[in-house]
Amino acid sequence: MPKKIHLELIRVFAIMLVVFNHTPAFHMPLQSAEVTWSWVLMLAASLADKMGVPLFFMVSGALLLGREESLMHVLRHRVLRMLLVLALFLVAQNAYFVGIGQLTLAEGVHQMVRLKSPAPATWFLSAYTAFLLILPLLRLLAQHMQPRHFVYLIILHLVFYEFIPLEHTPLSPWLPSTAIVGWLYIFPLLGYAAEHGKCGAWAGKLNRLGLYAAAALGAGVLLNAAFPLLLHRLPSVRLVCFSGTVLFPALFCYAAAKRYAPSLPQGLQRVLLLLGPATFTIMLTENMFRGIICAHMTDYSSSYAASCVVTLLTCGGGWLLGMLFKRIPLIRRLV
């Protein structure tokens, strides 16, 4: 199947957001309530950064929900392969941390037995495996849902992940985990809706809704950042609650990439087609590259610009390694 340039562009953009999410710059505006224009912009960037993983799930929905595969094919060729990637990742990551002295051998073995790793990607691999397990059911939903069902799904998502889990409700402590559960279905379904011709009669309206909502949300984010007392929420709480409304800018980014990516210069398209398939390697190795790079930057923990530089260099190292791995047949089939 030929690569779609807009999907590769989304992958490249999303992985940079994911890596930035793991740098000190992401948390800097959440540790201060002093309202300045630079603080407002940094908080808005941190809020918008939450699009990274949802965009990956949208791409997966666009690619996988329209296919016809048997349940056994999904289990054998998708779920088992992802479980193998997860197992290899756990072994490699824990061996790395044992090798650099951050874990003892006993601790590394204990981590692997518990299916844990010091690397942030562990949760994503587990969540993506869960998505693959429900893939056959999501395909049935996607292929039979009408426009009104998608609107209803969006409303439910906003109610459950944005408005109900306020600070004073019993659901508040559950919000981070339930938001991730929501990502397993809402974003793949929206990605399918925005991508496939079967939904073409109304996908354009959905994309325009994303455009208008993203513009309104952008203004709301700036307002919320500039006037923190309006909603009586701390910045960290605001960031978690953004898990609900992040679908609007994510949908807008997807629609914009689909519209404009085909008109990019051919040279840039070739670069994106080269980088896009290697983004998964960045997710698996970014903690190692980031640790090596930031060790040589004395102002990494205090400089916003340093985090941006580390993000770019970490992605660059992961891309080079990913393109090298793509030349190894066994690894190419896995990642």
Residue frames relative to the residue before (quaternion, step in Angstrom):
aa qw qx qy qz dx dy dz
M 1.0000 0.0000 0.0000 0.0000 0.00 0.00 0.00
P 0.4404 -0.7088 0.4763 0.2771 3.64 -0.74 1.00
K 0.5214 -0.6428 0.4669 0.3114 3.55 -1.10 0.74
K 0.3075 -0.7240 0.5887 0.1864 3.55 -1.11 0.73
I 0.4676 -0.7355 0.4157 0.2600 3.52 -0.55 1.22
H 0.6576 0.5171 -0.3389 0.4304 3.61 0.96 -0.74
L 0.6267 0.5257 -0.3438 0.4612 3.60 1.08 -0.59
E 0.6445 0.5025 -0.3227 0.4774 3.59 1.05 -0.72
L 0.6196 0.5308 -0.3403 0.4675 3.59 1.05 -0.73
I 0.6477 0.5119 -0.3181 0.4661 3.59 0.95 -0.84
R 0.6443 0.5248 -0.3275 0.4496 3.58 0.94 -0.83
V 0.6572 0.5112 -0.3094 0.4594 3.57 0.91 -0.94
F 0.6691 0.4918 -0.2924 0.4742 3.58 0.94 -0.90
A 0.6816 0.5136 -0.2937 0.4305 3.58 0.88 -0.97
I 0.6734 0.4930 -0.3240 0.4455 3.60 0.88 -0.82
M 0.6105 0.5306 -0.3601 0.4649 3.60 1.08 -0.56
L 0.6235 0.5196 -0.3354 0.4784 3.59 1.08 -0.70
V 0.6489 0.5253 -0.3193 0.4484 3.59 0.95 -0.89
V 0.6740 0.4818 -0.3043 0.4700 3.60 0.87 -0.89
F 0.6387 0.5206 -0.3270 0.4627 3.60 0.96 -0.82
N 0.6008 0.5898 -0.3390 0.4198 3.58 1.09 -0.73
H 0.7199 0.4296 -0.2337 0.4926 3.59 1.18 -0.54
T 0.5774 0.5714 -0.3819 0.4407 3.60 1.23 0.32
P 0.6522 -0.5186 0.3649 0.4155 3.62 -1.18 0.35
A 0.5852 0.6053 -0.3799 0.3831 3.62 1.05 -0.65
F 0.6030 0.5711 -0.3589 0.4260 3.57 1.06 -0.69
H 0.7525 0.4009 -0.2072 0.4797 3.60 0.97 -0.85
M 0.4725 0.7154 -0.4341 0.2766 3.61 1.17 -0.39
P 0.7212 0.4229 -0.2926 0.4641 3.67 0.72 -0.86
L 0.6264 0.5419 -0.3435 0.4427 3.62 1.21 -0.30
Q 0.6771 0.4947 -0.2810 0.4667 3.56 1.27 -0.26
S 0.7394 0.2942 -0.1970 0.5726 3.56 1.30 0.12
A 0.2244 -0.7729 0.5799 0.1261 3.56 -1.08 0.74
E 0.4040 0.7031 -0.4872 0.3241 3.58 1.23 0.30
V 0.2814 -0.8039 0.5066 0.1338 3.55 -0.50 1.22
T 0.1826 0.7246 -0.6438 0.1647 3.54 -0.58 1.26
W 0.6553 -0.5140 0.3581 0.4221 3.57 -1.22 0.30
S 0.6450 0.5065 -0.3351 0.4638 3.59 0.99 -0.73
W 0.6325 0.5198 -0.3325 0.4681 3.61 1.05 -0.73
V 0.6281 0.5365 -0.3322 0.4554 3.58 1.00 -0.81
L 0.6891 0.4775 -0.2853 0.4645 3.57 0.88 -0.93
M 0.6537 0.5047 -0.3227 0.4624 3.58 0.99 -0.77
L 0.6476 0.5003 -0.3270 0.4726 3.60 0.99 -0.75
A 0.6303 0.5221 -0.3347 0.4670 3.59 1.00 -0.79
A 0.6446 0.5117 -0.3219 0.4681 3.60 1.01 -0.79
S 0.6559 0.5063 -0.3173 0.4613 3.60 0.98 -0.79
L 0.6362 0.5159 -0.3272 0.4713 3.57 1.04 -0.75
A 0.6919 0.4735 -0.2781 0.4687 3.57 0.86 -0.99
D 0.5699 0.6185 -0.3757 0.3893 3.58 1.16 -0.57
K 0.5728 0.6088 -0.3779 0.3980 3.60 1.18 -0.44
M 0.5057 0.6469 -0.4287 0.3769 3.62 1.23 0.01
G 0.4893 0.7285 -0.4189 0.2332 3.59 1.11 -0.58
V 0.7477 0.3851 -0.2250 0.4920 3.60 0.57 -1.12
P 0.6264 0.5294 -0.3640 0.4414 3.68 0.88 -0.71
L 0.6316 0.5269 -0.3438 0.4531 3.61 1.01 -0.71
F 0.6227 0.5249 -0.3449 0.4666 3.60 1.04 -0.68
F 0.6605 0.4880 -0.3114 0.4782 3.59 0.97 -0.77
M 0.6104 0.5365 -0.3559 0.4614 3.62 1.08 -0.62
V 0.6407 0.5128 -0.3213 0.4727 3.58 0.97 -0.84
S 0.6491 0.5131 -0.3185 0.4627 3.59 0.95 -0.84
G 0.6515 0.5060 -0.3167 0.4682 3.59 0.97 -0.78
A 0.6459 0.5239 -0.3185 0.4549 3.56 0.99 -0.82
L 0.7259 0.4449 -0.2420 0.4653 3.58 0.98 -0.82
L 0.8071 0.3667 -0.1461 0.4390 3.57 0.90 -0.93
L 0.6534 0.5635 -0.3434 0.3709 3.61 0.94 -0.72
G 0.6879 0.4826 -0.2952 0.4547 3.58 1.12 -0.44
R 0.5667 0.6169 -0.3795 0.3928 3.60 1.24 -0.08
E 0.3335 -0.7031 0.5893 0.2173 3.53 -1.30 0.44
E 0.1818 0.7690 -0.5869 0.1765 3.57 -0.45 1.23
S 0.4879 -0.6549 0.4870 0.3097 3.56 -1.06 0.71
L 0.6537 -0.5088 0.3851 0.4068 3.55 -1.26 0.40
M 0.6639 0.5026 -0.3102 0.4587 3.59 0.95 -0.85
H 0.6140 0.5356 -0.3531 0.4598 3.60 1.05 -0.68
V 0.6467 0.5145 -0.3214 0.4624 3.59 0.94 -0.86
L 0.6888 0.4863 -0.2889 0.4534 3.57 0.88 -0.93
R 0.7204 0.4546 -0.2573 0.4562 3.58 0.89 -0.94
H 0.8150 0.3288 -0.1379 0.4568 3.55 0.72 -1.09
R 0.7431 0.3534 -0.2314 0.5190 3.60 1.15 -0.31
V 0.7297 0.4196 -0.2603 0.4730 3.59 0.63 -1.06
L 0.6850 0.4790 -0.2982 0.4609 3.60 0.82 -0.95
R 0.6338 0.5230 -0.3383 0.4586 3.59 1.01 -0.73
M 0.6659 0.4878 -0.3078 0.4732 3.59 0.97 -0.83
L 0.6236 0.5229 -0.3407 0.4708 3.59 1.05 -0.68
L 0.6293 0.5183 -0.3295 0.4762 3.58 1.07 -0.71
V 0.6299 0.5166 -0.3286 0.4778 3.59 1.00 -0.82
L 0.6479 0.5214 -0.3150 0.4572 3.57 0.95 -0.90
A 0.6596 0.5080 -0.3100 0.4591 3.59 0.93 -0.89
L 0.6733 0.4844 -0.2977 0.4726 3.60 0.88 -0.92
F 0.6257 0.5432 -0.3264 0.4549 3.55 1.05 -0.79
L 0.6627 0.5059 -0.3090 0.4577 3.59 0.89 -0.91
V 0.6536 0.5059 -0.3121 0.4685 3.58 0.95 -0.86
A 0.6947 0.4867 -0.2816 0.4485 3.57 0.80 -1.02
Q 0.6889 0.4863 -0.2956 0.4489 3.58 0.87 -0.93
N 0.6842 0.4687 -0.3009 0.4708 3.59 0.84 -0.88
A 0.6156 0.5269 -0.3468 0.4724 3.60 1.06 -0.67
Y 0.6320 0.5331 -0.3292 0.4561 3.58 1.03 -0.77
F 0.7060 0.4549 -0.2738 0.4687 3.58 0.84 -0.95
V 0.5957 0.5175 -0.3650 0.4940 3.59 1.15 -0.49
G 0.6640 0.5350 -0.2996 0.4279 3.57 0.96 -0.88
I 0.7322 0.3910 -0.2392 0.5037 3.60 1.03 -0.73
G 0.5869 -0.6509 0.3356 0.3452 3.57 1.28 0.18
Q 0.5034 0.6546 -0.4328 0.3617 3.60 1.21 0.20
L 0.7546 0.1871 -0.1426 0.6126 3.58 1.29 -0.25
T 0.4133 -0.6468 0.5647 0.3033 3.55 -1.18 0.53
L 0.6662 -0.4893 0.3622 0.4309 3.57 -1.24 0.30
A 0.6480 0.5171 -0.3215 0.4576 3.60 0.97 -0.85
E 0.6532 0.5065 -0.3145 0.4668 3.60 0.99 -0.83
G 0.6464 0.5259 -0.3229 0.4487 3.58 0.99 -0.80
V 0.6506 0.4977 -0.3075 0.4841 3.57 0.98 -0.86
H 0.6433 0.5243 -0.3191 0.4576 3.58 0.98 -0.86
Q 0.6327 0.5307 -0.3237 0.4618 3.58 1.02 -0.82
M 0.6745 0.4973 -0.3002 0.4557 3.59 0.90 -0.90
V 0.6317 0.5291 -0.3321 0.4590 3.58 1.01 -0.80
R 0.7191 0.4164 -0.2336 0.5050 3.57 1.07 -0.77
L 0.4270 -0.7210 0.4388 0.3244 3.60 1.35 0.13
K 0.5112 0.6189 -0.4310 0.4122 3.54 0.98 0.90
S 0.0615 -0.7660 0.6390 0.0335 3.49 -1.32 0.48
P 0.5400 -0.6080 0.4557 0.3620 3.62 -1.11 0.49
A 0.5887 0.5946 -0.3670 0.4066 3.61 1.20 -0.26
P 0.5381 -0.6587 0.4223 0.3133 3.62 -0.96 0.83
A 0.6072 0.6123 -0.3591 0.3571 3.62 1.08 -0.60
T 0.4706 0.7005 -0.4456 0.2988 3.60 1.19 -0.34
W 0.6795 0.4958 -0.3071 0.4451 3.58 0.84 -0.94
F 0.6499 0.5227 -0.3371 0.4368 3.59 0.98 -0.77
L 0.6459 0.5153 -0.3291 0.4572 3.58 0.94 -0.82
S 0.6475 0.4999 -0.3161 0.4806 3.58 1.03 -0.74
A 0.6629 0.4985 -0.3048 0.4682 3.58 0.95 -0.88
Y 0.6644 0.4974 -0.3147 0.4606 3.59 0.96 -0.80
T 0.5974 0.5391 -0.3574 0.4740 3.58 1.12 -0.60
A 0.6316 0.5186 -0.3254 0.4756 3.59 1.04 -0.78
F 0.6237 0.5320 -0.3338 0.4654 3.59 1.02 -0.77
L 0.6652 0.4979 -0.3087 0.4630 3.59 0.93 -0.84
L 0.6260 0.5440 -0.3400 0.4434 3.59 1.07 -0.66
I 0.7437 0.3558 -0.2219 0.5207 3.60 1.03 -0.70
L 0.3357 0.7827 -0.4707 0.2307 3.59 1.28 0.08
P 0.6608 0.5008 -0.3441 0.4405 3.68 0.79 -0.80
L 0.6617 0.4930 -0.3064 0.4746 3.60 1.03 -0.76
L 0.6423 0.5175 -0.3258 0.4620 3.58 0.99 -0.78
R 0.6090 0.5497 -0.3538 0.4492 3.60 1.07 -0.66
L 0.6418 0.5084 -0.3226 0.4749 3.57 0.97 -0.80
L 0.6476 0.5136 -0.3195 0.4634 3.58 0.96 -0.84
A 0.6916 0.5098 -0.2919 0.4203 3.56 0.73 -1.10
Q 0.7302 0.4548 -0.2444 0.4474 3.56 0.88 -0.92
H 0.7515 0.3680 -0.2183 0.5021 3.61 1.20 -0.25
M 0.5318 0.6351 -0.4143 0.3770 3.59 1.23 -0.14
Q 0.3111 -0.7188 0.5972 0.1727 3.53 -1.16 0.76
P 0.7137 -0.4542 0.2981 0.4422 3.62 -1.20 0.33
R 0.6591 0.5187 -0.3261 0.4362 3.59 0.90 -0.85
H 0.6154 0.5456 -0.3514 0.4473 3.59 1.13 -0.59
F 0.6425 0.5071 -0.3268 0.4725 3.58 1.04 -0.73
V 0.6260 0.5206 -0.3366 0.4731 3.58 1.02 -0.76
Y 0.6499 0.5096 -0.3065 0.4734 3.57 0.97 -0.88
L 0.6376 0.5286 -0.3227 0.4582 3.59 1.00 -0.79
I 0.6484 0.5101 -0.3158 0.4687 3.59 0.97 -0.84
I 0.6477 0.5156 -0.3199 0.4607 3.58 0.95 -0.87
L 0.6524 0.5065 -0.3153 0.4674 3.59 0.92 -0.88
H 0.6374 0.5388 -0.3245 0.4451 3.55 0.97 -0.87
L 0.6735 0.4880 -0.2994 0.4675 3.58 0.90 -0.88
V 0.6464 0.5250 -0.3235 0.4494 3.57 0.98 -0.82
F 0.7505 0.4271 -0.2286 0.4496 3.57 0.80 -1.03
Y 0.7962 0.3260 -0.1592 0.4841 3.59 1.02 -0.72
E 0.7420 0.3595 -0.2365 0.5140 3.60 1.21 -0.06
F 0.8150 0.3238 -0.1543 0.4552 3.59 0.68 -1.03
I 0.6817 0.4925 -0.3122 0.4419 3.62 0.92 -0.75
P 0.7576 0.4135 -0.2567 0.4350 3.65 0.69 -0.98
L 0.1424 0.7866 -0.5826 0.1469 3.60 0.54 1.13
E 0.7313 -0.4678 0.2744 0.4136 3.55 -1.27 0.29
H 0.7326 0.4505 -0.2486 0.4455 3.57 1.02 -0.74
T 0.6193 0.5579 -0.3554 0.4230 3.62 1.21 -0.01
P 0.6060 -0.5725 0.4016 0.3791 3.61 -1.16 0.47
L 0.6308 0.5700 -0.3384 0.4033 3.60 1.17 -0.47
S 0.4596 0.7345 -0.4283 0.2565 3.58 1.19 -0.39
P 0.6924 0.4699 -0.3211 0.4434 3.67 0.79 -0.82
W 0.6709 0.5117 -0.3027 0.4431 3.60 1.16 -0.49
L 0.4541 0.7546 -0.4219 0.2151 3.57 1.19 -0.42
P 0.6721 0.5020 -0.3507 0.4163 3.67 0.68 -0.88
S 0.7059 0.4519 -0.2797 0.4682 3.62 0.87 -0.89
T 0.6694 0.4889 -0.3222 0.4573 3.61 0.93 -0.75
A 0.5915 0.5602 -0.3731 0.4439 3.59 1.10 -0.57
I 0.6453 0.5123 -0.3215 0.4666 3.58 1.00 -0.80
V 0.6126 0.5356 -0.3473 0.4661 3.58 1.03 -0.77
G 0.6486 0.5289 -0.3187 0.4450 3.59 0.98 -0.83
W 0.6060 0.5741 -0.3567 0.4194 3.57 1.07 -0.71
L 0.6100 0.5996 -0.3574 0.3749 3.60 1.06 -0.67
Y 0.7936 0.2767 -0.1661 0.5159 3.60 1.08 -0.49
I 0.6749 0.5213 -0.3357 0.4002 3.62 0.82 -0.90
F 0.7323 0.4389 -0.2645 0.4484 3.61 0.79 -0.91
P 0.6218 0.4991 -0.3705 0.4765 3.66 0.95 -0.56
L 0.6579 0.5040 -0.3177 0.4607 3.60 0.96 -0.79
L 0.6626 0.4850 -0.3097 0.4794 3.59 0.97 -0.77
G 0.6199 0.5350 -0.3418 0.4611 3.58 1.06 -0.68
Y 0.6367 0.5103 -0.3138 0.4855 3.56 1.04 -0.81
A 0.6640 0.5210 -0.3056 0.4407 3.56 0.91 -0.92
A 0.7070 0.4636 -0.2617 0.4656 3.57 0.98 -0.85
E 0.7224 0.4897 -0.2403 0.4249 3.58 1.13 -0.57
H 0.8029 0.4039 -0.1870 0.3965 3.56 0.68 -1.10
G 0.5928 -0.6194 0.4082 0.3136 3.51 -1.12 0.83
K 0.5597 0.6069 -0.3962 0.4018 3.58 1.13 -0.53
C 0.7304 0.3631 -0.2162 0.5366 3.55 1.18 -0.57
G 0.3417 0.8049 -0.4473 0.1880 3.55 1.31 0.12
A 0.6075 0.5885 -0.3629 0.3910 3.58 1.04 -0.64
W 0.8105 0.2065 -0.1056 0.5378 3.58 1.07 -0.60
A 0.4674 0.6826 -0.4546 0.3302 3.61 1.23 -0.13
G 0.6019 0.5648 -0.3575 0.4370 3.59 1.12 -0.65
K 0.6457 0.5044 -0.3151 0.4790 3.56 1.02 -0.80
L 0.6324 0.5301 -0.3235 0.4630 3.55 1.05 -0.79
N 0.6521 0.5107 -0.3112 0.4660 3.58 1.00 -0.82
R 0.6514 0.4995 -0.3197 0.4733 3.59 1.00 -0.81
L 0.5978 0.5440 -0.3552 0.4697 3.57 1.09 -0.69
G 0.6403 0.5234 -0.3182 0.4635 3.57 1.00 -0.82
L 0.6308 0.5391 -0.3253 0.4534 3.59 1.03 -0.80
Y 0.7046 0.4558 -0.2702 0.4720 3.57 0.78 -1.03
A 0.6722 0.4997 -0.3013 0.4557 3.56 0.93 -0.90
A 0.6340 0.5297 -0.3354 0.4527 3.58 1.05 -0.75
A 0.6360 0.5190 -0.3283 0.4673 3.59 1.02 -0.77
A 0.6719 0.4824 -0.2940 0.4789 3.57 0.93 -0.91
L 0.6563 0.5144 -0.3073 0.4585 3.55 1.00 -0.84
G 0.6145 0.5499 -0.3490 0.4451 3.58 1.03 -0.75
A 0.6529 0.4881 -0.3072 0.4911 3.56 0.99 -0.83
G 0.6562 0.5198 -0.3104 0.4504 3.57 0.99 -0.81
V 0.6265 0.5320 -0.3364 0.4597 3.57 1.04 -0.77
L 0.6661 0.4956 -0.3049 0.4667 3.58 0.89 -0.90
L 0.6484 0.5107 -0.3144 0.4690 3.56 0.99 -0.86
N 0.6662 0.5053 -0.2956 0.4620 3.55 0.94 -0.92
A 0.6681 0.4931 -0.3000 0.4696 3.56 1.05 -0.74
A 0.7065 0.4799 -0.2670 0.4464 3.56 0.97 -0.87
F 0.7892 0.2099 -0.1039 0.5678 3.58 1.10 -0.64
P 0.1033 -0.8657 0.4864 0.0571 3.60 0.51 1.17
L 0.6384 0.5512 -0.3450 0.4118 3.60 1.10 -0.47
L 0.4913 0.6838 -0.4345 0.3197 3.61 1.19 -0.31
L 0.7868 0.2654 -0.1394 0.5395 3.57 0.90 -0.91
H 0.3727 -0.7576 0.4673 0.2622 3.58 1.30 0.06
R 0.5119 0.6115 -0.4409 0.4119 3.57 0.96 0.90
L 0.4665 -0.6308 0.5366 0.3108 3.52 -1.15 0.61
P 0.6398 -0.5428 0.3642 0.4041 3.63 -1.10 0.54
S 0.6450 0.5288 -0.3408 0.4338 3.61 0.95 -0.79
V 0.6441 0.5021 -0.3209 0.4797 3.59 1.01 -0.76
R 0.6261 0.5448 -0.3303 0.4495 3.54 1.02 -0.82
L 0.6417 0.5372 -0.3177 0.4458 3.56 1.01 -0.85
V 0.6630 0.4966 -0.3090 0.4673 3.59 0.93 -0.86
C 0.6760 0.4995 -0.3003 0.4510 3.58 0.92 -0.89
F 0.5611 0.6089 -0.3855 0.4073 3.58 1.21 -0.41
S 0.4566 0.6886 -0.4478 0.3418 3.60 1.25 -0.17
G 0.6511 0.5180 -0.3253 0.4494 3.59 1.10 -0.55
T 0.7813 0.3653 -0.1898 0.4691 3.58 0.68 -1.08
V 0.4593 0.6906 -0.4571 0.3212 3.61 1.21 -0.08
L 0.5332 0.6414 -0.4186 0.3594 3.61 1.15 -0.37
F 0.6313 0.5579 -0.3509 0.4086 3.62 1.05 -0.62
P 0.7026 0.4070 -0.2987 0.5016 3.66 0.73 -0.83
A 0.6008 0.5487 -0.3708 0.4477 3.61 1.09 -0.60
L 0.6586 0.5031 -0.2993 0.4728 3.56 0.96 -0.86
F 0.6388 0.5219 -0.3176 0.4676 3.55 1.04 -0.79
C 0.6524 0.5083 -0.3175 0.4639 3.61 0.92 -0.88
Y 0.6384 0.5208 -0.3279 0.4622 3.57 0.98 -0.81
A 0.6817 0.4887 -0.2923 0.4594 3.58 0.86 -0.98
A 0.6533 0.5125 -0.3186 0.4572 3.59 0.98 -0.83
A 0.6491 0.5084 -0.3220 0.4653 3.60 0.96 -0.81
K 0.6587 0.5153 -0.3152 0.4486 3.57 0.94 -0.85
R 0.6924 0.4851 -0.2787 0.4556 3.56 1.03 -0.77
Y 0.8167 0.3257 -0.1355 0.4567 3.57 0.79 -1.02
A 0.5418 0.6510 -0.4100 0.3384 3.63 1.09 -0.49
P 0.6599 0.5161 -0.3429 0.4250 3.67 0.87 -0.75
S 0.6921 0.4684 -0.2848 0.4696 3.61 1.16 -0.43
L 0.4254 0.6955 -0.4723 0.3350 3.60 1.24 0.13
P 0.6315 -0.5257 0.3911 0.4146 3.63 -1.15 0.46
Q 0.6055 -0.6037 0.3821 0.3506 3.56 -1.04 0.79
G 0.6245 0.5481 -0.3414 0.4394 3.58 1.03 -0.73
L 0.6667 0.4852 -0.2928 0.4842 3.56 0.98 -0.87
Q 0.6207 0.5379 -0.3427 0.4560 3.58 1.03 -0.70
R 0.6457 0.5113 -0.3265 0.4638 3.58 0.98 -0.78
V 0.6271 0.5238 -0.3351 0.4691 3.58 1.05 -0.74
L 0.6632 0.5033 -0.3048 0.4625 3.59 0.93 -0.88
L 0.6518 0.5067 -0.3148 0.4682 3.58 1.01 -0.77
L 0.6431 0.5014 -0.3133 0.4868 3.56 1.22 -0.48
L 0.7281 0.4489 -0.2378 0.4603 3.56 0.94 -0.93
G 0.6023 0.6286 -0.3583 0.3374 3.59 0.92 -0.90
P 0.7222 0.4398 -0.2780 0.4558 3.63 0.71 -0.95
A 0.6734 0.5019 -0.2992 0.4529 3.61 1.20 -0.36
T 0.4412 0.7252 -0.4491 0.2787 3.61 1.23 -0.06
F 0.5946 0.5841 -0.3699 0.4104 3.59 1.07 -0.65
T 0.6128 0.5498 -0.3428 0.4525 3.57 1.10 -0.69
I 0.6063 0.5530 -0.3579 0.4456 3.60 1.04 -0.70
M 0.6501 0.5249 -0.3170 0.4487 3.56 0.93 -0.88
L 0.6981 0.4767 -0.2683 0.4620 3.58 1.04 -0.76
T 0.7982 0.3171 -0.1340 0.4944 3.59 1.09 -0.65
E 0.4555 0.7407 -0.4397 0.2248 3.60 1.19 -0.26
N 0.6213 0.5417 -0.3689 0.4295 3.63 1.01 -0.59
M 0.6438 0.5094 -0.3277 0.4676 3.61 1.06 -0.67
F 0.6745 0.4743 -0.2998 0.4798 3.59 0.87 -0.91
R 0.6490 0.5203 -0.3265 0.4488 3.58 0.94 -0.86
G 0.6541 0.5188 -0.3195 0.4483 3.60 0.94 -0.84
I 0.6631 0.4997 -0.3065 0.4655 3.59 0.97 -0.84
I 0.6977 0.4846 -0.2774 0.4487 3.58 0.91 -0.96
C 0.7157 0.4624 -0.2823 0.4408 3.59 0.76 -0.99
A 0.5410 0.6197 -0.4045 0.3995 3.60 1.21 -0.35
H 0.7117 0.4211 -0.2425 0.5073 3.58 1.22 -0.48
M 0.6534 0.4607 -0.3161 0.5108 3.61 1.27 0.22
T 0.3185 -0.7982 0.4839 0.1652 3.55 -0.30 1.29
D 0.7460 0.3891 -0.2217 0.4929 3.62 1.08 -0.61
Y 0.2678 0.8127 -0.4893 0.1684 3.59 1.23 0.32
S 0.7390 0.4417 -0.2461 0.4452 3.59 0.83 -0.94
S 0.7585 0.3771 -0.2010 0.4920 3.61 1.19 -0.33
S 0.7047 0.4492 -0.2565 0.4856 3.59 1.22 -0.31
Y 0.4234 -0.7010 0.5185 0.2459 3.57 -0.81 1.04
A 0.6530 0.5208 -0.3147 0.4509 3.58 0.95 -0.85
A 0.6282 0.5436 -0.3435 0.4379 3.60 1.02 -0.76
S 0.6340 0.5216 -0.3317 0.4647 3.59 1.02 -0.75
C 0.6376 0.5211 -0.3282 0.4628 3.59 1.02 -0.76
V 0.6472 0.5063 -0.3127 0.4765 3.58 1.00 -0.84
V 0.6497 0.5083 -0.3151 0.4693 3.60 0.94 -0.86
T 0.6129 0.5501 -0.3446 0.4506 3.59 1.03 -0.74
L 0.6885 0.4787 -0.2826 0.4658 3.58 0.86 -0.97
L 0.6837 0.4771 -0.2958 0.4663 3.60 0.89 -0.88
T 0.6277 0.5305 -0.3376 0.4588 3.60 1.03 -0.74
C 0.6524 0.4951 -0.3101 0.4828 3.57 0.97 -0.85
G 0.6449 0.5318 -0.3263 0.4415 3.58 0.95 -0.84
G 0.6660 0.4953 -0.3031 0.4682 3.58 0.93 -0.86
G 0.6610 0.5059 -0.3028 0.4641 3.56 0.99 -0.84
W 0.6388 0.5211 -0.3301 0.4598 3.57 1.01 -0.76
L 0.6484 0.5087 -0.3281 0.4616 3.59 0.91 -0.85
L 0.6686 0.4845 -0.3005 0.4774 3.57 0.93 -0.87
G 0.6466 0.5316 -0.3191 0.4443 3.57 1.00 -0.81
M 0.6655 0.4866 -0.3082 0.4747 3.58 0.96 -0.83
L 0.6097 0.5245 -0.3466 0.4828 3.58 1.16 -0.58
F 0.6560 0.5154 -0.3087 0.4568 3.59 0.93 -0.89
K 0.6211 0.5720 -0.3440 0.4108 3.57 1.06 -0.73
R 0.6317 0.5306 -0.3303 0.4587 3.57 1.23 -0.30
I 0.6275 0.4946 -0.3312 0.5019 3.57 1.34 -0.14
P 0.4598 -0.7400 0.3993 0.2856 3.63 -0.30 1.19
L 0.6801 0.4962 -0.3129 0.4396 3.62 0.79 -0.94
I 0.6825 0.4677 -0.2838 0.4848 3.60 0.90 -0.92
R 0.6121 0.5658 -0.3503 0.4272 3.58 1.01 -0.78
R 0.6689 0.4963 -0.3071 0.4604 3.59 0.99 -0.74
L 0.6795 0.4941 -0.2918 0.4571 3.56 1.15 -0.58
V 0.8267 0.1795 -0.0499 0.5310 3.58 0.83 -1.02
